[in-house]
Amino acid sequence: MNTIQELMHALDRSKTAYHAAACAAEELEKKGFSRLEESEEWSLVAGGKYYVIRDGSALIAFCIGQRAGGFRVVASHLDSPCLKVKGNAVTTVGGCAKLNVERYGGGLNYSWLDIPLCLAGRVVSYDEETGRLSSHLLEDGHRVVIPSLAIHFNREANSGLTLNPQIDLQPVVSLDEAFKFCLDSEKGKHILERDLFLANATEPYLAGFDEELLVAPRIDNLTSAFASVAALGEGYDEGVALIYLADNEEVGSRTKQGAGSDFLYAVMARVANATGQTLETILPQSFMVSCDNAHAIHPNHPEKSDPTNPVKLGGGVVIKHHANQNYTTDAFSSAVFKAIMNRAGVAYQDFYMRADMPCGGTLGAISSSQVSIRSVDIGLPQLAMHSATETMCVRDYTCLIEALKAFFETSIRTDSYQELTLQ
């Protein structure tokens, strides 16, 4: 498979953050990375390649260079807006069995109507003989749907549609009024609990007369995550190249596996100790790329974009700026990244939000509060962010991989806080 086919396959497999972490781990093991466990002692060596997973939905992987040096970090996230299944979920109305769900993150509600959906996540089983609790990935093969209300019942729908999540976003799963919620992969197991989500099951596809567009679920932000996995190589001369695939960015990152946790700090401290350094001395030599997607100019609504900084599909990697520090970029960090891109011949563009519109944030600022290092926010340009199905340009993805490769391969040596050298 070529690069885009591999991405399409990964997007289709990664229905939840749990599946995305497992998919990333599989790719890393193909590249020779060894798995570590947080609960065990680590024996790390120069030239080694390692990864560790926390709670099944966040992953950190790193390559240790031959000489001591700073961290070069790319941070992204594995979760996307979706719907989560509540406990005691089944209700029956009008002969239809449906599931009681709640919103996860800030998605576009209407985009979940009348599309193929599936149930995916994890289940926790209990073995009474051994007392062992085990978490298992789950993806059910059945398709379900959230039917929209016909125009005949809401004549004002095309003038403005407001959806109540408790009423309008409940999926129909069966016409059996005695339906019992038990998925095929649960049979034969004593299931105590579930983290189950309703995921968009639409298969990724190429669009446009030259197939230059990729349309798929979860483009935000799995494209960043899988690009960082693809870019992470081996044989670095100095320092540590590291990727952080966090969970729960869409709901604030304040979890044990989110960017607000100690996960990144704890791993970096253990790596610093293994390389004979202290984290206090290595952090000033380090640099982070917060990698999360950006809004491209919408062809039907160009007025929504900044008038002097339009971001175009196919225009390359986006560097994101915001006066109130919703993004971590400042003049110095932007200059560092632009210098690296110029040397690598990678196209880039700048994103600014309109001054009269609120700006979303990323995990970059939250990660920086845990590990204070110089940081820049970047991402892919895309359309329909937080829709159940999103759109991006194929060549921007290959641009992002090349950009991250160039970043990992660059030695960044801090001479003073306002001076550094790229090698």
C-alpha positions as CSV (number, residue, x, y, z in Angstrom):
1,M,0.0,0.0,0.0
2,N,1.1,3.6,-0.6
3,T,1.2,6.2,2.1
4,I,-2.4,7.4,1.6
5,Q,-3.8,3.9,1.4
6,E,-2.0,3.1,4.7
7,L,-3.6,6.2,6.2
8,M,-7.1,5.3,5.0
9,H,-6.7,1.8,6.4
10,A,-5.6,3.1,9.7
11,L,-8.4,5.6,9.9
12,D,-10.9,2.9,9.2
13,R,-9.4,0.6,11.8
14,S,-9.2,3.3,14.5
15,K,-12.8,3.6,15.5
16,T,-11.9,4.8,19.0
17,A,-8.8,6.0,20.8
18,Y,-8.2,2.4,22.2
19,H,-8.1,1.1,18.6
20,A,-5.9,3.9,17.4
21,A,-3.4,3.2,20.2
22,A,-3.3,-0.5,19.3
23,C,-2.9,0.4,15.6
24,A,0.0,2.8,16.3
25,A,1.6,0.1,18.6
26,E,1.4,-2.4,15.8
27,E,3.1,0.0,13.3
28,L,5.8,0.7,15.8
29,E,6.5,-2.9,16.4
30,K,6.9,-3.4,12.7
31,K,9.6,-0.7,12.9
32,G,11.4,-2.6,15.7
33,F,10.2,-0.7,18.7
34,S,10.1,-2.6,22.0
35,R,7.2,-2.3,24.5
36,L,7.8,-1.1,28.0
37,E,5.4,-1.2,31.0
38,E,5.2,1.8,33.4
39,S,5.0,-0.6,36.4
40,E,8.4,-2.2,35.6
41,E,12.0,-1.0,35.7
42,W,13.4,0.2,32.3
43,S,16.7,-0.7,30.8
44,L,17.3,1.8,28.1
45,V,20.3,2.0,25.8
46,A,21.6,4.5,23.2
47,G,20.1,3.6,19.8
48,G,17.1,1.9,21.5
49,K,13.5,2.3,20.3
50,Y,10.7,1.9,22.8
51,Y,7.1,2.6,23.4
52,V,4.7,2.6,26.4
53,I,0.9,2.7,26.6
54,R,-1.2,4.1,29.4
55,D,-4.7,2.8,30.1
56,G,-5.0,1.5,26.5
57,S,-5.7,4.8,24.9
58,A,-2.5,7.0,25.2
59,L,1.0,6.1,23.8
60,I,4.5,7.5,24.0
61,A,7.3,6.2,21.7
62,F,10.9,7.4,21.6
63,C,14.2,6.8,20.0
64,I,17.4,7.4,22.0
65,G,20.3,9.0,20.1
66,Q,23.9,8.0,20.3
67,R,24.8,11.2,22.3
68,A,23.1,13.1,25.0
69,G,20.9,16.0,24.0
70,G,17.4,17.4,24.2
71,F,14.0,16.0,23.5
72,R,12.4,16.6,20.1
73,V,8.7,16.0,20.9
74,V,5.7,15.7,18.6
75,A,2.4,15.7,20.5
76,S,-1.0,14.9,19.1
77,H,-4.2,13.1,20.2
78,L,-6.1,10.0,19.4
79,D,-9.7,10.9,20.4
80,S,-12.4,12.5,18.3
81,P,-15.8,13.9,19.0
82,C,-18.4,11.1,19.0
83,L,-21.3,9.6,21.1
84,K,-20.8,7.4,24.1
85,V,-23.2,4.7,25.2
86,K,-24.6,5.0,28.7
87,G,-25.3,2.2,31.1
88,N,-28.7,0.5,31.0
89,A,-28.8,1.8,27.5
90,V,-31.8,0.1,25.8
91,T,-35.2,1.8,25.5
92,T,-38.0,0.8,23.2
93,V,-40.3,3.3,21.4
94,G,-42.8,2.5,18.6
95,G,-41.4,-1.0,18.2
96,C,-37.8,0.3,17.8
97,A,-35.1,-0.6,20.3
98,K,-32.6,2.3,20.7
99,L,-29.6,3.1,22.8
100,N,-29.3,5.9,25.3
101,V,-26.1,7.8,24.4
102,E,-24.4,11.1,25.4
103,R,-22.1,13.4,23.5
104,Y,-18.3,13.1,23.8
105,G,-16.6,16.3,22.8
106,G,-17.9,19.1,20.7
107,G,-19.0,17.5,17.5
108,L,-21.4,18.7,14.8
109,N,-24.6,17.0,15.9
110,Y,-26.4,17.0,12.5
111,S,-23.5,15.2,10.9
112,W,-24.3,12.0,12.8
113,L,-27.8,11.6,11.3
114,D,-28.5,9.0,8.5
115,I,-25.0,7.6,8.3
116,P,-23.6,4.1,9.0
117,L,-22.6,3.8,12.7
118,C,-21.0,1.0,14.7
119,L,-20.3,0.3,18.3
120,A,-16.6,0.1,19.4
121,G,-14.5,0.6,22.5
122,R,-13.4,-1.7,25.3
123,V,-15.0,-4.1,27.7
124,V,-13.7,-5.2,31.0
125,S,-14.3,-8.9,31.9
126,Y,-13.9,-10.7,35.2
127,D,-12.7,-14.2,35.8
128,E,-14.2,-15.4,39.1
129,E,-11.8,-18.3,39.5
130,T,-8.6,-16.2,39.2
131,G,-10.0,-12.8,40.3
132,R,-8.5,-11.4,37.1
133,L,-9.9,-8.3,35.4
134,S,-9.0,-7.9,31.7
135,S,-9.7,-5.2,29.2
136,H,-10.4,-6.1,25.6
137,L,-10.9,-4.1,22.4
138,L,-14.3,-4.4,20.9
139,E,-15.7,-3.5,17.5
140,D,-19.1,-4.8,16.7
141,G,-19.8,-5.7,13.1
142,H,-23.4,-4.6,13.1
143,R,-24.4,-1.2,11.6
144,V,-26.9,1.1,13.3
145,V,-28.4,4.5,12.4
146,I,-29.7,7.7,13.9
147,P,-32.7,8.6,11.6
148,S,-33.4,12.3,11.1
149,L,-36.9,13.7,11.5
150,A,-38.7,14.1,8.1
151,I,-39.1,17.6,6.8
152,H,-42.9,16.9,7.0
153,F,-42.7,16.9,10.8
154,N,-40.3,19.9,11.0
155,R,-41.0,22.4,8.2
156,E,-38.5,24.8,9.6
157,A,-35.6,22.4,9.5
158,N,-33.9,24.0,6.5
159,S,-34.1,27.4,8.2
160,G,-32.2,26.3,11.3
161,L,-31.9,22.8,12.9
162,T,-31.4,22.5,16.6
163,L,-30.9,18.9,17.9
164,N,-31.4,17.8,21.5
165,P,-28.8,15.1,22.2
166,Q,-31.1,13.2,24.6
167,I,-33.9,13.2,22.0
168,D,-32.5,13.4,18.5
169,L,-29.2,11.5,18.7
170,Q,-30.3,8.1,20.0
171,P,-29.5,5.3,17.5
172,V,-32.0,2.6,16.4
173,V,-30.4,-0.8,16.9
174,S,-33.3,-3.3,16.5
175,L,-37.0,-3.9,15.8
176,D,-37.1,-6.6,18.4
177,E,-39.0,-5.1,21.4
178,A,-37.3,-7.7,23.6
179,F,-33.8,-6.7,22.4
180,K,-31.0,-7.4,24.9
181,F,-27.8,-5.5,24.6
182,C,-25.1,-8.1,24.2
183,L,-22.5,-7.8,21.5
184,D,-21.1,-10.9,19.7
185,S,-17.6,-10.3,21.1
186,E,-18.9,-10.3,24.6
187,K,-20.5,-13.7,24.5
188,G,-18.9,-16.2,26.8
189,K,-17.3,-13.5,28.9
190,H,-18.4,-12.1,32.3
191,I,-18.5,-8.4,31.4
192,L,-18.5,-6.1,34.3
193,E,-18.1,-2.8,32.5
194,R,-17.8,-1.2,29.1
195,D,-16.4,2.0,27.5
196,L,-18.4,1.9,24.3
197,F,-18.7,4.6,21.7
198,L,-20.9,5.1,18.7
199,A,-18.4,5.6,15.8
200,N,-18.8,6.7,12.3
201,A,-18.4,3.5,10.2
202,T,-18.2,5.3,6.8
203,E,-15.2,4.0,4.9
204,P,-12.5,6.6,3.9
205,Y,-12.6,7.6,0.2
206,L,-10.8,9.8,-2.3
207,A,-12.8,12.6,-3.8
208,G,-12.3,15.2,-6.5
209,F,-11.7,14.7,-10.2
210,D,-8.0,14.1,-9.6
211,E,-8.6,12.3,-6.3
212,E,-6.8,15.0,-4.5
213,L,-9.1,15.0,-1.5
214,L,-9.4,12.5,1.3
215,V,-12.9,12.3,3.0
216,A,-13.0,10.2,6.2
217,P,-14.0,10.1,9.8
218,R,-11.5,11.1,12.5
219,I,-9.2,13.1,10.2
220,D,-8.9,15.4,13.3
221,N,-6.6,14.3,14.8
222,L,-5.6,10.8,13.7
223,T,-3.8,12.2,10.7
224,S,-1.4,14.0,13.0
225,A,-0.9,10.9,15.2
226,F,-0.2,8.5,12.3
227,A,2.0,11.0,10.5
228,S,4.2,11.2,13.7
229,V,4.4,7.4,13.8
230,A,5.4,7.3,10.1
231,A,8.0,10.1,10.7
232,L,9.7,8.5,13.7
233,G,12.8,6.8,12.4
234,E,16.0,5.5,13.9
235,G,19.7,6.2,14.2
236,Y,19.5,9.7,15.5
237,D,22.9,11.2,16.4
238,E,21.9,12.9,19.5
239,G,19.0,13.6,21.9
240,V,15.7,11.8,22.0
241,A,13.0,11.8,19.3
242,L,9.7,11.3,21.0
243,I,6.0,11.1,20.0
244,Y,3.1,11.5,22.4
245,L,-0.3,10.3,21.3
246,A,-2.6,11.6,24.1
247,D,-6.3,10.8,24.8
248,N,-9.1,13.0,25.9
249,E,-8.1,16.3,24.2
250,E,-11.6,16.7,23.0
251,V,-12.9,16.9,26.6
252,G,-10.1,19.0,28.2
253,S,-7.2,16.6,28.6
254,R,-7.6,16.5,32.4
255,T,-7.3,12.7,32.8
256,K,-4.6,10.3,33.7
257,Q,-4.0,9.6,30.0
258,G,-4.5,13.1,28.7
259,A,-2.1,15.9,28.1
260,G,-2.8,17.3,31.5
261,S,-1.5,14.2,33.2
262,D,2.1,13.3,34.3
263,F,2.5,10.8,31.5
264,L,4.8,12.8,29.4
265,Y,6.8,14.2,32.3
266,A,7.2,10.8,33.9
267,V,8.5,9.2,30.7
268,M,10.9,12.0,29.9
269,A,12.3,11.9,33.5
270,R,13.0,8.2,33.2
271,V,14.6,8.6,29.8
272,A,16.7,11.6,31.1
273,N,17.9,9.5,34.0
274,A,18.8,6.5,31.7
275,T,20.9,8.8,29.6
276,G,22.8,10.2,32.5
277,Q,21.1,13.6,32.5
278,T,18.7,15.5,34.7
279,L,15.3,16.6,33.4
280,E,16.1,20.2,34.6
281,T,19.1,20.5,32.3
282,I,17.7,18.6,29.4
283,L,14.4,20.5,29.1
284,P,16.0,23.9,28.1
285,Q,17.6,22.0,25.2
286,S,14.2,20.5,24.1
287,F,11.5,21.5,21.7
288,M,7.9,20.4,21.2
289,V,5.7,20.4,18.1
290,S,2.0,20.4,19.1
291,C,0.4,18.7,16.1
292,D,-3.3,19.2,15.7
293,N,-5.3,20.2,12.6
294,A,-6.2,23.7,11.4
295,H,-9.2,25.2,9.5
296,A,-8.7,25.6,5.7
297,I,-10.6,28.4,4.0
298,H,-14.1,27.1,3.2
299,P,-14.9,27.5,-0.5
300,N,-18.6,28.3,0.4
301,H,-17.7,30.5,3.4
302,P,-14.4,32.4,2.7
303,E,-15.7,35.2,5.0
304,K,-15.1,32.9,8.0
305,S,-11.3,33.0,7.5
306,D,-8.8,35.7,8.4
307,P,-8.7,38.2,5.5
308,T,-4.9,38.3,5.2
309,N,-3.9,34.8,6.2
310,P,-6.1,32.4,4.2
311,V,-5.1,28.7,4.7
312,K,-5.5,26.6,1.6
313,L,-6.0,22.9,1.1
314,G,-2.9,21.7,-0.6
315,G,-0.9,24.6,0.7
316,G,1.3,22.5,3.1
317,V,1.8,22.4,6.8
318,V,0.0,25.0,8.9
319,I,1.7,27.0,11.7
320,K,-1.0,28.2,14.1
321,H,-0.8,31.5,15.9
322,H,-3.1,33.1,18.6
323,A,-2.5,36.3,20.6
324,N,-4.1,34.8,23.8
325,Q,-1.9,31.7,23.6
326,N,-4.6,29.2,22.7
327,Y,-1.7,27.9,20.6
328,T,1.8,27.8,22.0
329,T,3.5,29.4,18.9
330,D,5.6,32.5,19.5
331,A,7.9,34.3,17.1
332,F,11.0,32.3,18.2
333,S,9.3,28.9,18.0
334,S,7.7,29.7,14.7
335,A,11.1,30.9,13.3
336,V,12.7,27.6,14.4
337,F,10.1,25.5,12.7
338,K,10.1,27.6,9.5
339,A,13.9,27.4,9.3
340,I,13.6,23.6,9.5
341,M,10.9,23.6,6.8
342,N,12.9,25.8,4.5
343,R,16.0,23.6,4.8
344,A,13.8,20.5,4.0
345,G,11.9,22.2,1.2
346,V,8.5,21.6,2.8
347,A,5.7,24.0,2.1
348,Y,4.0,25.8,5.0
349,Q,1.4,28.5,5.7
350,D,0.3,30.5,8.7
351,F,-3.1,30.3,10.4
352,Y,-4.7,33.1,12.4
353,M,-8.4,33.1,13.6
354,R,-10.6,36.1,12.7
355,A,-10.3,38.6,15.5
356,D,-14.1,38.7,16.0
357,M,-14.4,34.9,16.4
358,P,-13.4,32.6,19.3
359,C,-10.4,30.3,18.8
360,G,-10.2,26.6,19.8
361,G,-7.3,25.3,21.6
362,T,-5.0,22.2,21.4
363,L,-3.2,19.9,23.8
364,G,0.0,22.0,23.3
365,A,-0.6,24.5,26.0
366,I,-1.7,21.9,28.4
367,S,1.4,19.7,27.7
368,S,3.6,22.7,28.1
369,S,2.2,23.3,31.6
370,Q,3.4,19.8,32.5
371,V,6.7,19.9,30.7
372,S,7.8,23.5,30.1
373,I,9.7,23.6,26.8
374,R,9.7,25.8,23.7
375,S,6.8,24.8,21.5
376,V,5.1,25.5,18.2
377,D,1.5,24.5,17.1
378,I,1.1,23.1,13.7
379,G,-1.3,20.9,11.8
380,L,-2.9,19.8,8.5
381,P,-5.4,22.1,6.8
382,Q,-8.9,20.6,6.7
383,L,-12.6,21.2,6.2
384,A,-15.6,20.2,8.3
385,M,-13.6,19.9,11.6
386,H,-15.6,18.0,14.2
387,S,-18.0,16.7,11.7
388,A,-18.6,13.0,11.8
389,T,-16.9,13.0,8.3
390,E,-14.1,15.5,7.5
391,T,-12.1,16.5,4.4
392,M,-8.4,17.1,3.8
393,C,-5.9,17.2,0.9
394,V,-3.9,14.1,0.1
395,R,-0.6,15.9,-0.6
396,D,-0.8,17.8,2.7
397,Y,-0.4,14.6,4.6
398,T,2.8,13.6,2.8
399,C,4.0,17.2,3.5
400,L,3.3,16.7,7.2
401,I,5.3,13.5,7.3
402,E,8.3,15.1,5.6
403,A,8.0,18.1,8.0
404,L,8.1,15.9,11.1
405,K,10.9,13.8,9.7
406,A,13.0,16.9,9.2
407,F,12.2,18.1,12.7
408,F,13.3,14.7,14.2
409,E,16.5,14.8,12.2
410,T,17.5,18.3,13.3
411,S,19.7,18.9,16.2
412,I,18.5,21.9,18.2
413,R,21.1,23.3,20.5
414,T,20.2,26.1,22.8
415,D,23.0,28.7,23.3
416,S,20.8,30.9,25.4
417,Y,17.1,31.4,25.8
418,Q,17.0,33.7,22.8
419,E,19.7,32.0,20.7
420,L,19.9,28.5,19.4
421,T,21.6,26.6,16.6
422,L,20.1,24.1,14.1
423,Q,22.3,21.3,12.8
